[in-house]
Amino acid sequence: MFDETKSPYYLLGEKQGIEKLVTTFYSLVSKDPLLSPLFPDDLTETAYKQTRFLSQFFGGPPLYTEEFGHPMLRARHMPFPITNTHAKAWINCMERAMTIQKLEPELQEFLLSRLKMTAYHMVNTNEDSERGENADTV
């Protein structure tokens, strides 16, 4: 059962649990026809940073901030054309990763509610915009 008195970081299994989730997530992203063009072919550094970010985002140690400074997520994602469809695909991959990792449904629902807000905050391009594909990678 989901225990709201414990941090999501702890409930996920701390750093190891987040690493497993992130590894599963990026294995799905790399196969997603909409998302994969936004990311580099080698996702090692991306997964490393995502693990550090999610550790602090879910109530663990501030690993990302200690190494890279303030996350400034929106600013860091501005160079990449991110639409509502991209945000939805990102959330879908994360939800699938959580299901594969067998997270408790209540915990999964809580985490996804937080991540949805963040994912849609990254949207910077209208669906019909002509910013072009593959301008850069995340």
C-alpha positions in Angstrom: 0.0 0.0 0.0 1.2 3.5 -0.8 2.5 5.2 2.3 2.3 9.0 2.0 4.5 9.5 5.0 7.5 8.1 3.1 9.1 9.9 0.1 8.5 8.5 -3.4 12.3 8.2 -3.6 12.3 5.8 -0.7 9.2 3.9 -2.0 10.8 3.5 -5.4 13.8 1.8 -3.8 16.0 4.8 -3.6 18.8 5.3 -6.2 18.8 1.7 -7.4 15.0 1.7 -7.9 15.2 5.0 -9.8 18.0 3.7 -12.0 15.9 0.6 -12.9 12.9 2.8 -13.7 15.0 5.2 -15.8 16.7 2.3 -17.7 13.4 0.8 -18.5 12.0 4.2 -19.5 14.8 5.0 -21.9 14.6 1.5 -23.5 11.0 2.4 -24.4 11.9 6.0 -25.5 14.6 4.6 -27.8 12.0 2.6 -29.6 9.3 5.3 -29.7 9.0 6.7 -33.3 7.9 10.1 -32.0 10.4 10.5 -29.1 13.5 8.8 -30.3 14.4 11.5 -32.8 14.5 14.0 -30.0 17.2 12.1 -28.1 20.8 11.2 -28.9 21.5 7.6 -30.1 23.5 7.0 -26.9 21.2 7.6 -24.0 23.9 7.0 -21.3 24.3 10.6 -20.3 20.6 11.4 -20.6 19.7 8.4 -18.3 22.5 9.5 -15.9 21.0 13.0 -15.6 17.4 11.8 -15.5 18.3 9.4 -12.6 19.9 12.3 -10.7 16.9 14.6 -11.4 14.3 12.1 -10.4 16.2 11.3 -7.2 15.7 14.9 -6.0 12.3 15.4 -7.7 11.0 12.4 -5.7 12.3 13.5 -2.4 15.8 12.0 -2.3 19.2 13.7 -2.2 19.7 16.7 -4.6 22.0 14.8 -6.9 21.2 16.8 -10.0 21.6 20.2 -8.4 24.8 19.2 -6.7 26.4 18.2 -10.0 24.7 20.4 -12.7 23.1 23.3 -10.8 19.4 24.2 -10.7 17.5 22.0 -13.1 15.9 24.9 -15.0 13.9 22.3 -16.9 12.0 24.5 -19.2 15.0 26.5 -20.2 17.1 23.3 -20.8 14.3 21.9 -23.1 13.6 25.1 -25.1 16.0 24.2 -28.0 13.9 21.1 -28.7 10.5 21.2 -30.4 8.2 19.6 -27.7 4.5 19.4 -28.5 1.5 18.1 -26.4 1.8 14.9 -28.4 5.5 14.6 -27.4 4.5 15.2 -23.7 1.8 12.6 -23.9 4.2 10.0 -25.5 6.8 10.8 -22.8 4.2 10.1 -20.1 3.1 7.0 -21.9 6.6 5.6 -21.9 7.1 6.5 -18.2 3.7 4.8 -17.3 4.7 1.7 -19.2 8.1 1.7 -17.5 6.4 1.9 -14.1 4.1 -0.9 -15.0 7.1 -3.1 -16.2 8.8 -2.3 -12.9 5.7 -3.4 -11.0 5.1 -0.2 -9.0 2.2 -0.2 -6.7 -0.8 1.3 -8.6 -1.3 4.1 -5.9 2.4 5.0 -6.1 2.3 5.0 -9.9 -0.7 7.2 -10.0 0.9 9.7 -7.6 4.2 9.8 -9.5 2.5 10.2 -12.9 0.4 13.1 -11.6 3.6 14.9 -10.7 5.3 14.0 -13.9 2.4 15.0 -16.1 2.6 18.6 -14.7 6.3 18.7 -15.5 6.0 17.1 -18.9 3.3 19.5 -20.1 5.2 22.4 -18.7 8.0 21.5 -21.3 5.6 22.0 -24.2 7.0 24.8 -26.3 5.7 24.1 -29.8 2.2 24.0 -31.3 1.4 20.7 -33.1 1.3 22.5 -36.5 4.4 24.5 -36.0 7.2 24.3 -38.5 10.2 24.3 -36.2 11.5 21.2 -37.9 12.5 17.8 -36.7 15.8 16.8 -35.3 17.0 20.3 -34.8 19.0 19.1 -31.8 18.6 16.3 -29.3 17.6 16.4 -25.6 
